[in-house]
Amino acid sequence: MGKGIYNIKKVSDEDIERRLKSSNASIDIPLILRTVCKPVKDHKDGRKIAVKLRRTLVKNPRGMGIAAPQCGIDARVFTYRPCVGGAYKIIINPKMITLSEEMLEGGEGCLSIPGVAGNVQRSTKITVEYIDSKDELVRETLENLEAVVFQHEYDHLEGVLYIDKASEIRKITP
């Protein structure tokens, strides 16, 4: 993947079920998690949504981030911690500007899909734009773990789950 376009390949629900069955796991995916979310018009509303998301995330210490559709909200908002134990960032109406061709494969899980994990390839360096908690447009380059977490949460806003991209899905103990 090069500059400009964040190319998302949707995987059929049948393929996901086949892959999950091969790992002896089964899940029901709510429709909101397969929805391309709507942009937030009023950033104040986006901040309110982000506060709700952060409260939910605080209750789930294993999670690095959470996106609005995971809480049943059709909005392009998420919050995440750029590093373990770091302060939360509020992301409103994000855009992917560039993605590095250099990829990193690592294990991922998701609060919306408990009990399974998978190996996913992600770009190691990305440039993004979004509105922050101060209602300012931010353009920044993220690397390594922060880039991976941002891509995972961004995918939620596009109706894509990590299991769509995983090379292997396996059961885990929560």
Secondary structure, 3 states (H helix, E strand, C coil): CCECCCCCCCCCHHHHHHHHHHCCCCCCCCHHHHCCCCCCCCHHHHHHHHHHHHHHHHCCCCCCEEEHHHHCCCCCEEEECCCCCCCCEEEEEEEEEEECCCEEEEEECCCCCCCEEEEEEEECEEEEEEECCCCCEEEEEEEHHHHHHHHHHHHHHCCCCHHHHCCEEEECCC
